[in-house]
Amino acid sequence: MTRHDTPPPSSLSLPPPPDTVLVVDDDAATRLLTSRWLSRAGMRIVEAEDGQQALDAVRESPGNISVIVLDVMMPVMDGYEVLARLSSDPETSGIPVVLLTAHANDEEDVIRGIQHGAYDHLAKPYRGPVLVARVKAKVEKRHREFNVNMRLRRAEQQATTDPLTGLSNRRDFERALSRETAFAERHREPLSLLLIDIDHFKSVNDLFGHAEGDRVLMLVSDCIQATLRRSDHAYRLGGEEFAVLLRGTDAAAALAAGRRIQEALRAQPAVFNTGDERTITFSGGVASADLETDFVTRELVERADQALYAAKRGGRDRILQEDLPDVSSRE
């Protein structure tokens, strides 16, 4: 795993939904006329001549359809059935639908359409400008909803991401820990936690300044990420402390993962603005969930924390785990 995993940064730079309208009508002449009106208004058109074609078009790429203009009276599958199926699928239930009916003023038809998820009704024969205005209103509403959702996702990412390293922060770690523990218990898989504390980090800030300290934090973050699998997740808990959750990993494998991070740091000594060079080391603590007993989230953190402090008391630059020998970078 490289950076923050929910949501991925690329998802925050997606373009707004396209002005694509799906026109569904079994009458070719009506479908062509409707498509021309909307096309002249600058919208991209996708056509379907029956309900099944409409469902196939939407489900193939639900994010590409902004609005559906749907005729009610069609053979094989009428508009109400299409609406019902779209509404039952979370991926398509939010797509606005303008229902075309010969009885838009019939209260029973209107109620039935609303119950099946129609956003609007229009009676045949209808005027082109009226159709265009209604569809445009739905497209604009779709864009507003998209922008609101993107702002919410950005706010969520900012609240759960460390701005310096791009790793998830302590808040996200707390949530992920509960989630990963539940997953491990449900699937009866091992789960390990590796806590990392950079050795003598305060001296880096004192001797070289906080900007150089930030560079060390980013170096450690990069080395952690470079050695992890896609199923592993790294977090900056604050200050010089990091955490790594390793799914499907027992204690011995977690210790090996920590050792790989040590080796990556030894291969990339920090060079400071004074010209001084220093190999960055860390103290580590490993704890693994016991598959023979109940998973207790807090105990996993406490045990890893105890192992971490034992490593620091033992001289630093080493990784410890309960009941296992230490893994020191000193040969």
C-alpha positions as CSV (number, residue, x, y, z in Angstrom):
1,M,0.0,0.0,0.0
2,T,1.5,3.3,-0.9
3,R,-0.5,6.2,0.5
4,H,-3.8,6.8,2.2
5,D,-6.1,3.9,1.2
6,T,-9.7,5.4,1.6
7,P,-10.4,7.2,-0.5
8,P,-7.5,7.0,-3.1
9,P,-6.2,10.4,-4.1
10,S,-7.0,9.8,-7.7
11,S,-10.7,9.6,-6.8
12,L,-10.6,13.2,-5.6
13,S,-9.6,14.5,-9.0
14,L,-12.3,12.9,-11.1
15,P,-14.1,15.0,-13.7
16,P,-17.7,15.9,-13.1
17,P,-20.3,13.4,-14.5
18,P,-20.8,13.9,-18.3
19,D,-24.0,15.4,-19.8
20,T,-25.0,12.0,-21.2
21,V,-28.7,11.2,-21.6
22,L,-30.0,7.8,-22.2
23,V,-33.1,8.0,-24.4
24,V,-35.3,4.9,-24.2
25,D,-38.3,4.5,-26.6
26,D,-39.5,1.7,-28.8
27,D,-40.8,4.1,-31.4
28,A,-37.9,5.0,-33.7
29,A,-39.3,8.3,-34.8
30,T,-40.0,9.6,-31.3
31,R,-36.6,8.4,-30.1
32,L,-34.8,10.2,-33.0
33,L,-36.7,13.4,-32.4
34,T,-36.0,13.3,-28.6
35,S,-32.4,12.7,-29.3
36,R,-32.1,15.6,-31.7
37,W,-33.6,18.1,-29.3
38,L,-31.3,17.0,-26.5
39,S,-28.2,16.8,-28.8
40,R,-28.8,20.4,-30.0
41,A,-28.7,21.5,-26.3
42,G,-25.2,20.1,-26.1
43,M,-25.9,16.8,-24.5
44,R,-24.3,13.4,-25.5
45,I,-27.0,10.9,-26.4
46,V,-27.2,7.1,-25.9
47,E,-30.2,5.3,-27.3
48,A,-32.1,2.2,-26.4
49,E,-35.2,0.8,-28.1
50,D,-36.4,-1.4,-25.2
51,G,-36.1,-1.8,-21.5
52,Q,-33.5,-4.6,-21.6
53,Q,-31.2,-2.5,-23.8
54,A,-31.6,0.4,-21.4
55,L,-30.6,-1.7,-18.4
56,D,-27.6,-3.1,-20.3
57,A,-26.5,0.4,-21.2
58,V,-26.8,1.7,-17.7
59,R,-25.2,-1.3,-15.9
60,E,-22.3,-1.3,-18.4
61,S,-21.2,2.1,-17.1
62,P,-23.6,3.6,-14.5
63,G,-21.3,6.6,-13.9
64,N,-21.6,7.7,-17.5
65,I,-25.3,8.3,-17.5
66,S,-26.6,11.6,-16.1
67,V,-30.3,11.3,-16.9
68,I,-32.6,8.7,-18.4
69,V,-35.6,9.7,-20.6
70,L,-37.8,6.7,-20.4
71,D,-41.0,5.8,-22.3
72,V,-43.6,3.9,-20.2
73,M,-45.3,1.9,-22.9
74,M,-42.8,-0.6,-24.4
75,P,-43.1,-4.3,-25.3
76,V,-41.3,-7.0,-23.3
77,M,-40.4,-4.7,-20.4
78,D,-42.3,-1.5,-19.8
79,G,-40.9,1.7,-18.2
80,Y,-42.2,0.8,-14.7
81,E,-40.3,-2.4,-14.7
82,V,-37.1,-0.7,-15.8
83,L,-37.6,1.9,-13.0
84,A,-38.1,-0.9,-10.5
85,R,-34.9,-2.6,-11.5
86,L,-32.9,0.6,-11.6
87,S,-34.2,1.6,-8.1
88,S,-33.2,-1.8,-6.6
89,D,-29.6,-1.5,-7.6
90,P,-27.5,0.9,-5.4
91,E,-25.3,1.7,-8.4
92,T,-28.2,3.0,-10.5
93,S,-30.8,4.0,-8.0
94,G,-29.6,7.6,-8.0
95,I,-29.8,8.3,-11.7
96,P,-32.7,10.8,-12.4
97,V,-35.4,9.5,-14.7
98,V,-37.9,11.5,-16.7
99,L,-40.8,9.3,-17.5
100,L,-42.7,9.7,-20.8
101,T,-46.3,8.8,-20.6
102,A,-49.5,9.4,-22.5
103,H,-51.3,10.0,-19.2
104,A,-49.1,12.4,-17.2
105,N,-52.2,14.1,-15.8
106,D,-53.6,10.8,-14.7
107,E,-53.0,10.7,-10.9
108,E,-52.7,6.9,-10.8
109,D,-49.9,6.9,-13.4
110,V,-48.1,9.7,-11.7
111,I,-48.2,8.0,-8.3
112,R,-47.1,4.7,-9.9
113,G,-44.1,6.4,-11.5
114,I,-43.1,8.1,-8.3
115,Q,-43.3,4.8,-6.4
116,H,-41.0,3.2,-8.9
117,G,-38.5,6.0,-8.6
118,A,-39.3,8.5,-11.4
119,Y,-38.0,12.0,-10.8
120,D,-40.4,13.7,-13.3
121,H,-43.2,13.0,-15.8
122,L,-43.8,14.4,-19.2
123,A,-46.9,13.7,-21.3
124,K,-46.8,12.8,-25.0
125,P,-46.8,14.7,-27.3
126,Y,-44.4,17.1,-25.6
127,R,-42.6,20.2,-26.8
128,G,-38.9,20.1,-27.3
129,P,-38.0,23.1,-25.2
130,V,-39.9,21.7,-22.2
131,L,-38.1,18.4,-22.4
132,V,-34.8,20.1,-22.7
133,A,-35.4,22.4,-19.8
134,R,-36.4,19.5,-17.5
135,V,-33.5,17.3,-18.6
136,K,-31.1,20.2,-18.1
137,A,-32.4,20.7,-14.6
138,K,-31.8,17.1,-13.8
139,V,-28.2,17.2,-15.2
140,E,-27.4,20.4,-13.2
141,K,-28.8,18.8,-10.0
142,R,-26.6,15.7,-10.7
143,H,-23.6,18.0,-11.0
144,R,-24.4,19.8,-7.8
145,E,-24.7,16.5,-6.0
146,F,-21.4,15.4,-7.5
147,N,-19.6,18.5,-6.2
148,V,-21.1,18.1,-2.7
149,N,-19.9,14.5,-2.6
150,M,-16.5,15.5,-3.7
151,R,-16.2,18.1,-1.0
152,L,-17.3,15.6,1.6
153,R,-14.7,13.1,0.3
154,R,-12.0,15.7,0.4
155,A,-12.9,16.7,3.9
156,E,-12.9,13.0,5.0
157,Q,-9.4,12.5,3.4
158,Q,-8.0,15.6,5.1
159,A,-9.4,14.5,8.4
160,T,-7.8,11.0,8.1
161,T,-4.5,11.8,6.3
162,D,-1.2,13.0,7.6
163,P,-0.4,16.0,5.5
164,L,3.4,15.6,5.6
165,T,3.7,11.9,4.6
166,G,0.4,11.2,2.9
167,L,-0.1,8.2,5.2
168,S,-3.3,7.7,7.1
169,N,-3.3,9.2,10.5
170,R,-4.1,8.0,14.0
171,R,-7.8,8.6,13.5
172,D,-7.9,6.3,10.5
173,F,-5.7,3.8,12.3
174,E,-8.2,3.5,15.1
175,R,-11.0,2.7,12.6
176,A,-8.8,0.4,10.5
177,L,-7.7,-1.5,13.6
178,S,-11.2,-2.4,14.5
179,R,-12.0,-3.3,10.9
180,E,-8.9,-5.5,10.4
181,T,-9.4,-7.2,13.8
182,A,-13.0,-8.1,12.8
183,F,-11.8,-9.4,9.4
184,A,-9.1,-11.5,11.0
185,E,-11.5,-13.0,13.5
186,R,-14.1,-13.7,10.9
187,H,-11.7,-15.5,8.5
188,R,-9.6,-17.0,11.3
189,E,-6.5,-15.4,9.8
190,P,-3.5,-14.0,11.6
191,L,-3.1,-10.3,12.1
192,S,0.0,-8.5,13.2
193,L,0.7,-4.9,14.3
194,L,4.2,-3.3,14.0
195,L,4.8,-0.1,15.9
196,I,7.8,2.0,14.8
197,D,9.5,4.8,16.8
198,I,12.4,6.6,15.1
199,D,15.5,6.5,17.3
200,H,16.9,9.8,18.6
201,F,14.5,11.9,16.4
202,K,14.6,14.8,18.8
203,S,18.3,15.2,18.2
204,V,17.7,15.5,14.5
205,N,15.3,18.5,15.1
206,D,17.7,20.0,17.6
207,L,20.8,19.7,15.5
208,F,19.5,20.2,12.0
209,G,16.1,21.9,12.4
210,H,12.5,20.9,12.0
211,A,12.6,21.0,8.2
212,E,15.3,18.3,8.2
213,G,13.3,16.4,10.7
214,D,10.4,16.5,8.3
215,R,12.6,15.0,5.6
216,V,13.5,12.2,8.0
217,L,9.9,11.5,8.6
218,M,9.2,11.4,4.9
219,L,12.2,9.1,4.3
220,V,11.0,6.6,6.9
221,S,7.5,6.8,5.4
222,D,8.8,6.1,1.9
223,C,10.9,3.1,3.2
224,I,7.9,1.7,5.0
225,Q,5.7,2.0,1.9
226,A,8.3,0.6,-0.4
227,T,8.6,-2.7,1.5
228,L,4.9,-3.4,2.2
229,R,2.4,-5.6,0.3
230,R,-0.8,-4.2,-1.1
231,S,-2.7,-5.8,1.8
232,D,-0.6,-4.0,4.4
233,H,-1.5,-0.5,5.6
234,A,0.9,2.1,7.1
235,Y,-0.1,5.0,9.4
236,R,1.7,7.9,11.0
237,L,0.4,8.0,14.6
238,G,2.1,11.3,15.4
239,G,5.5,12.7,16.0
240,E,8.1,10.0,15.1
241,E,5.8,7.1,15.6
242,F,4.3,4.9,12.8
243,A,2.2,1.8,12.7
244,V,1.8,-1.0,10.2
245,L,-1.2,-3.4,10.1
246,L,-0.2,-6.6,8.4
247,R,-3.2,-8.8,7.3
248,G,-2.7,-12.5,7.2
249,T,0.7,-12.2,8.8
250,D,2.0,-14.0,11.9
251,A,4.6,-12.7,14.3
252,A,7.6,-14.1,12.5
253,A,6.6,-12.7,9.2
254,A,5.8,-9.3,10.9
255,L,9.3,-9.3,12.3
256,A,10.7,-10.0,8.9
257,A,8.7,-7.1,7.5
258,G,10.2,-4.8,10.1
259,R,13.6,-6.0,9.2
260,R,13.1,-5.2,5.5
261,I,12.2,-1.6,6.6
262,Q,15.5,-1.5,8.6
263,E,17.4,-2.6,5.5
264,A,15.7,0.0,3.3
265,L,16.7,2.7,5.7
266,R,20.3,1.5,5.9
267,A,20.5,1.7,2.1
268,Q,19.3,5.3,2.1
269,P,21.2,7.3,4.8
270,A,19.8,10.8,5.5
271,V,22.1,13.6,4.2
272,F,21.4,16.9,6.1
273,N,21.8,20.5,5.0
274,T,25.1,20.6,6.9
275,G,26.5,17.8,4.8
276,D,26.3,15.4,7.7
277,E,25.1,11.9,6.9
278,R,23.2,9.6,9.3
279,T,21.7,6.2,9.0
280,I,18.2,6.4,10.4
281,T,17.2,3.6,12.8
282,F,14.1,2.8,14.7
283,S,12.8,0.8,17.6
284,G,10.0,-1.6,16.8
285,G,7.4,-3.6,18.6
286,V,5.3,-6.4,17.2
287,A,2.1,-8.0,18.4
288,S,0.0,-10.7,16.7
289,A,-3.6,-11.7,17.3
290,D,-3.9,-15.0,18.9
291,L,-6.1,-17.3,16.7
292,E,-6.8,-19.6,19.7
293,T,-8.4,-16.9,21.8
294,D,-10.8,-14.0,21.3
295,F,-9.4,-11.0,19.4
296,V,-9.1,-8.0,21.7
297,T,-8.2,-4.8,19.8
298,R,-6.8,-2.9,22.7
299,E,-4.6,-5.7,23.8
300,L,-3.0,-5.9,20.4
301,V,-2.0,-2.3,20.7
302,E,-0.9,-2.6,24.3
303,R,1.3,-5.6,23.6
304,A,2.9,-4.0,20.6
305,D,3.5,-0.9,22.7
306,Q,5.1,-2.9,25.5
307,A,7.4,-4.6,23.0
308,L,8.3,-1.3,21.5
309,Y,9.4,0.2,24.8
310,A,11.3,-3.0,25.6
311,A,13.2,-2.5,22.4
312,K,14.0,1.1,23.4
313,R,15.1,0.1,26.8
314,G,17.2,-2.7,25.3
315,G,19.4,-0.2,23.3
316,R,17.1,0.8,20.4
317,D,17.8,-0.1,16.7
318,R,15.9,-3.4,17.2
319,I,12.5,-5.0,16.9
320,L,11.0,-7.0,19.7
321,Q,7.9,-9.2,20.1
322,E,6.7,-11.1,23.1
323,D,8.1,-14.6,23.5
324,L,10.3,-14.2,20.5
325,P,14.0,-13.2,20.4
326,D,14.7,-9.6,19.3
327,V,15.6,-8.7,15.8
328,S,18.4,-6.2,16.0
329,S,20.0,-4.5,13.0
330,R,23.3,-4.9,14.8
331,E,25.0,-8.1,13.6
